[in-house]
Amino acid sequence: MPAPPLRTAISGTPTRAAANTGFGAFWDYVTGLLGASGNASDARTALGLVGASTSAAGLVELATDGEAQTGTDTARAVTPDNLGATVLGMGQSWATQSRSLNTTYTNSTGRTIVSMVSLTTGSNDNAAVLINGTQVARWGCVAGLVGGGTLIIPPGATYRVNASIAALDQWFELR
């Protein structure tokens, strides 16, 4: 089937009534390009439409938040809306959290978060920091001083701070 001229094929609005006019002819042409595969890339290829690149304009698919967070897809574009899902601190704010030592928490935000924890103690102690059950740090707490540190917690990870003598002074999270 020869391709109808696109300028004259697109007329009217995409309604049932327009299906028998120029729009219907255009739609028949597009669905004919899809063929039995139903694959839109077949239609793009047949129309001579190319994908965008760093050096050429073209068609581009927008990334979902999950695809933007993965950061490995070279075929999709990140928008300002889902950029916040990937950049630490963008669209996040610091807040005091109601947390306890020796308790496991889960980062269910879907984004990386940061925790800042400070401890006090009357005698020397060590605090063990665990992410996903693996000890990633040990903080020394000296009697009479405030000690602690910062945790970077990936989406879906569990985290906890274990201490036997030290008491929790403050727990802030950027979420």
C-alpha positions in Angstrom: 0.0 0.0 0.0 1.6 3.3 -1.0 2.0 5.9 1.7 -0.5 8.7 1.6 1.1 12.1 1.7 1.3 13.0 5.4 0.3 16.7 5.0 -3.0 15.8 3.4 -3.6 12.6 5.3 -3.8 14.4 8.7 -7.0 16.3 8.8 -9.8 16.7 11.3 -9.5 15.4 14.8 -9.0 11.8 16.0 -12.7 10.9 16.5 -14.8 8.1 15.2 -16.3 10.5 12.6 -12.9 11.4 11.4 -11.9 7.7 11.0 -13.4 7.8 7.5 -11.5 11.0 6.6 -7.9 11.9 6.3 -7.0 10.9 9.8 -8.5 7.5 9.2 -6.2 7.1 6.2 -3.2 8.2 8.2 -4.1 5.8 11.0 -4.5 2.9 8.5 -1.0 3.8 7.1 0.5 3.8 10.6 -1.1 0.5 11.6 0.0 -0.9 8.3 3.5 -0.1 9.2 3.2 -1.8 12.5 2.1 -4.9 10.7 1.6 -8.2 12.5 4.5 -7.5 14.9 2.6 -4.6 16.5 6.1 -3.1 17.2 6.2 0.7 17.2 9.9 0.6 16.4 9.0 -1.0 13.1 6.8 2.0 12.3 9.5 4.4 13.4 12.0 2.7 11.1 9.6 2.6 8.2 8.9 6.4 8.6 12.6 7.1 8.7 12.4 8.4 12.3 15.7 8.0 14.2 16.5 8.0 17.9 18.1 11.0 19.5 21.7 11.0 20.4 24.2 13.4 21.9 25.0 14.7 18.4 21.6 14.4 16.6 18.0 15.4 17.2 15.5 12.6 17.1 12.9 10.6 19.0 13.6 9.9 22.7 11.7 7.9 25.3 11.4 9.5 28.8 12.8 7.5 31.7 10.7 6.4 34.6 11.9 7.2 38.1 13.2 3.6 38.5 15.1 3.8 35.2 16.6 7.2 36.2 17.7 5.7 39.5 19.4 2.8 37.9 21.5 5.2 35.8 22.6 2.7 33.2 20.1 3.3 30.4 21.5 5.3 27.4 18.4 5.3 25.4 16.0 7.2 27.7 16.0 10.8 28.8 15.7 12.1 32.4 13.3 14.9 32.9 13.5 17.6 35.7 10.5 15.8 37.3 12.4 12.5 37.8 15.8 14.1 38.3 14.8 14.6 41.9 14.5 10.8 42.2 18.2 10.5 41.4 20.0 13.4 42.9 20.7 13.2 46.6 19.2 16.2 48.5 17.0 17.3 45.6 13.5 17.4 46.9 14.6 16.1 50.3 14.9 17.9 53.6 16.4 17.2 57.0 14.1 16.1 59.8 14.6 14.7 63.3 13.6 11.1 63.4 12.1 9.1 66.2 14.7 6.3 66.3 16.3 4.0 68.9 19.7 2.3 69.1 19.8 -1.5 68.5 16.7 -1.4 66.3 16.6 -2.2 62.5 14.9 0.3 60.2 14.2 0.0 56.5 14.6 2.8 53.9 11.2 2.6 52.2 11.4 6.0 50.6 12.5 4.7 47.2 15.5 7.1 47.3 18.9 7.2 48.9 18.7 8.8 52.3 21.4 10.1 54.7 21.3 9.7 58.5 23.3 11.7 61.0 23.5 10.1 64.4 25.1 11.5 67.6 25.6 9.5 70.7 26.6 10.4 74.3 28.1 8.2 77.0 29.4 8.3 80.5 32.1 5.8 79.7 33.9 4.7 76.6 31.9 2.6 74.1 31.8 1.6 70.5 28.8 1.8 68.2 28.5 -0.6 65.3 26.8 0.7 62.1 25.1 -2.0 60.0 23.5 -1.6 56.5 21.7 -4.7 55.2 23.1 -6.7 58.1 26.7 -5.9 57.3 28.8 -3.8 59.6 30.1 -0.9 57.5 31.5 1.3 60.3 32.4 1.5 64.0 32.2 4.7 65.9 34.2 5.3 69.0 32.4 7.1 71.8 34.7 8.7 74.5 33.3 9.2 78.0 31.8 12.7 78.4 31.9 13.6 74.7 29.4 13.4 71.8 30.3 10.9 69.1 28.6 9.6 66.0 28.6 9.7 62.3 26.8 9.7 59.0 25.2 6.8 57.1 24.3 6.8 53.4 21.4 4.4 53.0 20.4 3.0 49.6 16.7 2.6 48.7 15.2 -0.6 50.3 18.2 -1.1 52.6 18.0 -1.9 56.3 20.1 0.1 58.7 20.8 0.2 62.5 23.3 1.5 65.0 24.2 -0.8 67.8 25.7 0.4 71.1 25.8 -1.2 74.5 26.5 1.7 76.8 26.1 4.9 74.7 22.8 6.7 74.6 21.2 8.3 71.5 21.6 12.0 71.5 20.1 13.0 68.1 19.1 11.2 64.9 18.5 13.3 61.8 17.6 12.1 58.3 17.7 13.7 54.9 14.7 12.1 53.2 
